[in-house]
Amino acid sequence: MKEQESPRGIGFFEKYLTIWVGICMIVGILIGVYLPAIPNFLSNFEYASVSIPVAILIWLMIYPMMLKVDFNSIKKVGENPRGLIVTWVSNWLIKPFTMYAIALFFFNVVFKDFISPDLAKEYLAGAVLLGAAPCTAMVFVWSHLTKGNPAYTLVQVATNDLIILVGFVPIVGFLLGMSNISIPWGTLFLSVFLFVVIPLAAGVISRTMITKNKGLEYFEKTFIPKFNNVTIVGLLLTLIIIFSFQGKTIVENPLNIILIAIPLIIQTFLIFFIAYLWARAWKLPHDIAAPAGMIGASNFFELAVAVAISIFGLGSGAALATVVGVLVEVPVMLQLVKIVNNTRGWFPNPVKEQ
């Protein structure tokens, strides 16, 4: 398998994402508290429980990610199946259920004196949405920072995107049903169609047409970089809108941000070590073990945020929980990058491929 050129390292916006999220949180809260007419006005633009302004912003976030996925890489799926088995099993048969168990324990038991039962259910729902959506974009950055195999990372992302199409809805429905959280199935399916199927199809069509007309080098080095900051801008504007709807709730319960973050951070470290140590036990090379561990630890938070808003609303605890996932992701993942780079000696050297 010939390696593709490594993607750029973590950029300025991504590196300080937690700071930008914090700023957007403050701006959104101030709008919600002092300019409530703005979120009230935005709430008028909905269709089938989906906020149209937020839907547009989320498309701006997700479409550039889908441009990076080359489904031709799936042809190489059998070249090192054990690494993919680690990814698939940890992401889809372990992660959603450990996230559910950890969130349920903290929100319903540990924090029961600080969170109302209704809020606990909504926070649990947000955590479940994060747990059922493994990363599809930032993992390219984490893989690059840990010297992961870029071609193999691409295979992992491409297959995960396909699994999301068929696995996300039933897993989310099953786990939320276990906690008696009412699920509007039509809205859940619509959300996946809007925020996965449409941008995925748009990405595939764009890649195919532009590559055919102008070549792969133009597509990867000129076209994709045009969207480097679009995703971040779309994310930050979405966060301002979400926090404007959450302003009063956060002002009244500022501790809740920390309470939500605790189980999310614990889950991130847990699923990372499950996949990473499994890869070590199977004696996989480090450049495959690294992205295998990182892809499950990181989340497709754009999808989680979109679905939380569609199902539960902009002002819901579920939407807030998914946004807290954005808040903690970058600093936690950077710590995992350090762990991966400091444990390179645990793994055999990669085999030189022809």
C-alpha positions as CSV (number, residue, x, y, z in Angstrom):
1,M,0.0,0.0,0.0
2,K,1.6,3.2,-1.1
3,E,1.3,6.0,1.5
4,Q,-0.3,9.2,0.4
5,E,1.1,12.5,1.3
6,S,0.5,13.3,4.9
7,P,-2.1,15.9,5.7
8,R,-1.1,19.1,7.4
9,G,-0.6,19.2,11.1
10,I,-3.1,20.8,13.5
11,G,-3.9,24.3,12.3
12,F,-4.2,27.5,14.2
13,F,-8.0,27.3,14.5
14,E,-8.0,23.6,15.4
15,K,-5.2,24.0,17.9
16,Y,-7.0,26.7,19.9
17,L,-10.5,25.2,19.3
18,T,-11.3,25.0,23.0
19,I,-10.6,28.8,23.3
20,W,-12.8,29.6,20.4
21,V,-15.5,27.4,21.8
22,G,-15.2,29.2,25.1
23,I,-15.5,32.6,23.4
24,C,-18.5,31.5,21.5
25,M,-20.1,30.1,24.7
26,I,-19.7,33.5,26.3
27,V,-21.0,35.4,23.3
28,G,-24.0,33.0,22.9
29,I,-24.9,33.2,26.6
30,L,-24.8,37.0,26.6
31,I,-27.1,37.0,23.5
32,G,-29.4,34.5,25.2
33,V,-29.6,36.6,28.4
34,Y,-29.5,40.1,27.1
35,L,-30.8,39.8,23.5
36,P,-33.4,37.0,23.8
37,A,-35.2,38.3,20.7
38,I,-32.4,36.8,18.5
39,P,-32.9,33.1,19.5
40,N,-36.7,33.7,19.5
41,F,-36.5,35.0,15.9
42,L,-34.3,32.1,14.8
43,S,-36.7,29.6,16.4
44,N,-39.2,30.6,13.7
45,F,-37.1,29.0,11.0
46,E,-37.7,25.3,11.4
47,Y,-39.0,22.5,9.2
48,A,-39.8,19.0,10.6
49,S,-38.1,20.1,13.9
50,V,-34.9,20.9,12.1
51,S,-33.5,24.5,12.5
52,I,-32.9,25.7,8.9
53,P,-30.0,28.2,9.9
54,V,-28.3,25.5,11.9
55,A,-28.8,22.9,9.2
56,I,-27.0,25.2,6.7
57,L,-24.1,25.8,9.1
58,I,-23.8,22.1,9.7
59,W,-23.6,21.4,6.0
60,L,-20.8,23.9,5.9
61,M,-19.1,21.9,8.6
62,I,-19.6,18.4,7.2
63,Y,-19.2,18.8,3.5
64,P,-15.5,19.7,3.6
65,M,-14.9,16.6,5.7
66,M,-16.6,14.4,3.2
67,L,-14.4,15.8,0.4
68,K,-11.4,14.2,2.1
69,V,-12.8,10.7,2.1
70,D,-11.8,8.6,-0.9
71,F,-14.0,5.5,-1.1
72,N,-11.6,3.9,-3.6
73,S,-9.4,3.2,-0.6
74,I,-11.9,0.6,0.5
75,K,-10.4,-1.7,-2.1
76,K,-7.4,-2.0,0.2
77,V,-9.5,-3.1,3.1
78,G,-8.1,-6.6,3.2
79,E,-4.4,-5.7,3.2
80,N,-4.2,-5.4,7.0
81,P,-7.6,-6.6,8.4
82,R,-6.6,-6.8,12.0
83,G,-6.2,-3.0,12.4
84,L,-9.7,-2.5,10.9
85,I,-11.1,-5.1,13.2
86,V,-9.8,-3.1,16.1
87,T,-11.4,0.0,14.7
88,W,-14.7,-1.5,13.9
89,V,-15.2,-3.4,17.1
90,S,-14.0,-0.7,19.4
91,N,-16.0,2.0,17.6
92,W,-19.3,0.1,17.1
93,L,-19.5,-2.8,19.5
94,I,-17.8,-1.2,22.5
95,K,-17.8,2.6,22.4
96,P,-21.5,3.4,22.2
97,F,-22.3,1.0,25.1
98,T,-19.4,2.1,27.4
99,M,-20.4,5.7,26.8
100,Y,-24.0,4.9,27.7
101,A,-22.9,3.0,30.9
102,I,-20.5,5.7,32.1
103,A,-22.9,8.6,31.3
104,L,-25.8,6.7,33.0
105,F,-23.7,6.1,36.1
106,F,-22.6,9.7,36.5
107,F,-25.8,11.5,35.6
108,N,-28.2,9.2,37.4
109,V,-26.0,8.1,40.4
110,V,-23.0,10.3,41.1
111,F,-24.5,13.6,40.1
112,K,-28.2,12.9,41.0
113,D,-28.1,15.6,43.7
114,F,-26.9,18.2,41.2
115,I,-29.0,17.4,38.1
116,S,-32.7,17.0,37.8
117,P,-34.0,13.7,36.4
118,D,-35.2,15.3,33.2
119,L,-31.8,17.1,32.6
120,A,-30.0,13.8,33.4
121,K,-32.0,12.1,30.6
122,E,-31.2,14.8,28.1
123,Y,-27.5,14.8,29.0
124,L,-27.4,11.1,28.7
125,A,-29.0,11.4,25.2
126,G,-26.3,13.8,24.2
127,A,-23.6,11.5,25.4
128,V,-25.1,8.6,23.5
129,L,-25.1,10.6,20.3
130,L,-21.4,11.4,20.8
131,G,-20.7,7.7,21.6
132,A,-22.4,6.5,18.4
133,A,-20.5,8.9,16.1
134,P,-16.8,8.1,15.8
135,C,-14.6,10.7,14.2
136,T,-14.4,11.2,10.4
137,A,-12.3,14.3,10.0
138,M,-10.1,15.4,12.8
139,V,-8.7,11.9,13.0
140,F,-6.6,12.8,9.9
141,V,-4.9,15.5,12.1
142,W,-4.4,13.1,15.0
143,S,-3.0,10.5,12.7
144,H,-0.6,12.9,11.2
145,L,0.6,14.2,14.6
146,T,1.3,10.6,15.7
147,K,3.0,9.6,12.3
148,G,0.1,7.3,11.6
149,N,-0.2,5.6,8.2
150,P,-2.2,8.2,6.2
151,A,-3.4,5.6,3.6
152,Y,-4.6,3.3,6.3
153,T,-6.3,6.1,8.2
154,L,-8.2,6.9,5.1
155,V,-9.5,3.3,4.9
156,Q,-10.6,3.4,8.5
157,V,-12.5,6.7,8.0
158,A,-14.1,5.5,4.7
159,T,-15.4,2.3,6.3
160,N,-16.6,4.1,9.4
161,D,-18.6,6.5,7.2
162,L,-20.3,3.6,5.5
163,I,-21.1,2.0,8.9
164,I,-22.6,5.2,10.2
165,L,-25.1,5.0,7.4
166,V,-26.5,1.7,8.7
167,G,-25.4,1.6,12.3
168,F,-26.0,5.0,13.8
169,V,-29.8,5.0,13.9
170,P,-30.4,1.6,15.4
171,I,-27.6,2.0,18.0
172,V,-28.9,5.4,19.1
173,G,-32.5,4.2,19.1
174,F,-31.7,1.1,21.2
175,L,-29.6,2.9,23.8
176,L,-32.1,5.8,24.3
177,G,-34.9,3.3,24.4
178,M,-33.2,1.6,27.3
179,S,-33.6,4.8,29.3
180,N,-37.2,5.4,28.2
181,I,-36.2,8.4,26.2
182,S,-38.8,9.0,23.5
183,I,-37.3,9.0,20.0
184,P,-39.1,10.5,17.0
185,W,-37.8,7.9,14.6
186,G,-38.7,9.9,11.6
187,T,-36.7,12.8,12.8
188,L,-33.7,10.5,13.6
189,F,-33.7,9.0,10.1
190,L,-34.2,12.5,8.5
191,S,-31.2,13.8,10.5
192,V,-28.9,11.1,9.2
193,F,-30.2,11.7,5.7
194,L,-29.6,15.4,6.0
195,F,-26.3,15.4,7.8
196,V,-24.6,12.2,6.5
197,V,-26.2,11.0,3.3
198,I,-26.5,14.4,1.5
199,P,-23.0,15.8,2.4
200,L,-21.4,12.4,1.8
201,A,-23.0,12.1,-1.6
202,A,-22.0,15.8,-2.4
203,G,-18.4,15.0,-1.3
204,V,-18.2,11.9,-3.5
205,I,-19.7,13.7,-6.5
206,S,-17.4,16.7,-6.1
207,R,-14.3,14.4,-5.7
208,T,-15.3,12.4,-8.8
209,M,-16.1,15.3,-11.1
210,I,-13.2,17.6,-10.1
211,T,-10.7,14.9,-10.1
212,K,-11.9,13.8,-13.5
213,N,-11.7,17.3,-15.0
214,K,-8.7,18.8,-13.2
215,G,-6.8,15.9,-11.7
216,L,-6.2,14.5,-8.2
217,E,-3.4,16.9,-7.3
218,Y,-5.5,19.9,-8.0
219,F,-8.4,18.5,-6.0
220,E,-6.3,17.6,-2.9
221,K,-3.8,20.6,-2.9
222,T,-6.0,23.4,-4.3
223,F,-9.7,22.6,-4.0
224,I,-9.9,21.0,-0.5
225,P,-7.7,23.7,1.2
226,K,-10.2,26.3,0.1
227,F,-12.5,24.9,2.8
228,N,-9.9,24.7,5.6
229,N,-11.6,27.5,7.6
230,V,-15.2,27.0,6.5
231,T,-15.7,24.0,8.8
232,I,-14.4,26.0,11.9
233,V,-16.4,29.1,11.0
234,G,-19.6,27.0,10.6
235,L,-18.9,25.2,13.9
236,L,-18.3,28.5,15.8
237,L,-21.4,30.2,14.4
238,T,-23.5,27.1,15.3
239,L,-22.1,27.1,18.8
240,I,-23.1,30.8,19.3
241,I,-26.7,29.9,18.2
242,I,-26.8,26.9,20.5
243,F,-25.5,28.8,23.5
244,S,-27.9,31.7,22.8
245,F,-30.7,29.2,23.4
246,Q,-28.9,27.7,26.4
247,G,-28.0,31.1,28.0
248,K,-30.5,31.2,30.8
249,T,-30.0,27.5,31.7
250,I,-26.2,27.8,31.9
251,V,-26.3,31.0,34.0
252,E,-28.6,29.2,36.4
253,N,-26.5,26.0,36.4
254,P,-22.9,26.8,35.5
255,L,-21.6,23.7,37.3
256,N,-23.4,21.5,34.7
257,I,-20.7,22.1,32.1
258,I,-18.2,20.5,34.4
259,L,-20.5,17.7,35.3
260,I,-21.1,16.9,31.7
261,A,-17.4,17.0,30.8
262,I,-16.3,14.5,33.5
263,P,-17.9,11.3,32.0
264,L,-17.1,12.4,28.4
265,I,-13.4,12.7,29.3
266,I,-13.4,9.4,31.2
267,Q,-15.0,7.7,28.2
268,T,-12.4,9.2,25.8
269,F,-9.5,7.8,27.7
270,L,-11.2,4.4,28.2
271,I,-12.0,3.7,24.5
272,F,-8.6,5.0,23.4
273,F,-6.8,2.5,25.7
274,I,-9.1,-0.3,24.8
275,A,-8.2,0.0,21.1
276,Y,-4.6,1.0,21.5
277,L,-3.7,-1.8,23.9
278,W,-5.6,-4.3,21.8
279,A,-3.5,-3.2,18.9
280,R,-0.4,-3.7,21.0
281,A,-1.5,-7.1,22.1
282,W,-2.0,-8.0,18.4
283,K,1.5,-6.7,17.7
284,L,0.3,-4.2,15.0
285,P,2.8,-1.6,13.9
286,H,2.6,1.8,15.6
287,D,1.5,3.7,12.5
288,I,-1.7,1.5,12.4
289,A,-2.2,1.3,16.1
290,A,-2.1,5.1,16.5
291,P,-5.0,6.0,14.3
292,A,-6.9,2.9,15.4
293,G,-6.8,4.3,19.0
294,M,-7.5,7.9,18.0
295,I,-10.4,7.3,15.7
296,G,-12.6,5.9,18.5
297,A,-11.5,8.4,21.1
298,S,-12.4,11.4,18.9
299,N,-16.0,12.1,17.9
300,F,-18.0,13.1,14.8
301,F,-19.3,15.9,17.0
302,E,-20.8,17.8,14.1
303,L,-23.2,14.9,13.5
304,A,-24.0,14.5,17.2
305,V,-24.7,18.2,17.5
306,A,-26.9,18.2,14.4
307,V,-29.0,15.2,15.5
308,A,-29.3,16.5,19.1
309,I,-30.7,19.8,17.8
310,S,-33.1,18.0,15.3
311,I,-34.5,15.6,17.9
312,F,-34.4,17.5,21.2
313,G,-34.1,21.2,20.1
314,L,-31.6,24.0,20.3
315,G,-32.3,24.6,24.0
316,S,-32.1,21.0,25.1
317,G,-29.7,19.4,27.5
318,A,-28.8,16.9,24.8
319,A,-27.6,19.7,22.5
320,L,-25.6,21.2,25.4
321,A,-24.0,17.9,26.1
322,T,-22.8,17.4,22.5
323,V,-21.4,20.9,22.6
324,V,-19.4,20.2,25.8
325,G,-18.0,17.3,23.8
326,V,-16.6,19.9,21.3
327,L,-15.2,21.9,24.3
328,V,-13.2,19.1,25.8
329,E,-12.1,17.2,22.6
330,V,-9.0,19.1,21.5
331,P,-7.2,19.3,24.8
332,V,-8.0,15.7,25.6
333,M,-6.9,14.5,22.2
334,L,-3.7,16.4,22.3
335,Q,-2.9,14.6,25.6
336,L,-3.6,11.3,23.8
337,V,-1.3,12.3,21.0
338,K,1.5,12.8,23.6
339,I,0.8,9.3,25.1
340,V,0.9,7.7,21.6
341,N,4.2,9.4,20.7
342,N,5.8,8.5,24.0
343,T,4.8,4.8,23.7
344,R,6.1,4.2,20.1
345,G,8.6,1.7,21.5
346,W,5.8,-0.6,22.6
347,F,5.1,-1.5,19.0
348,P,7.1,-3.3,16.2
349,N,8.5,-1.2,13.4
350,P,6.1,-0.9,10.4
351,V,6.8,-3.2,7.5
352,K,8.2,-1.4,4.5
353,E,5.6,-1.7,1.7
354,Q,6.3,-1.9,-1.9
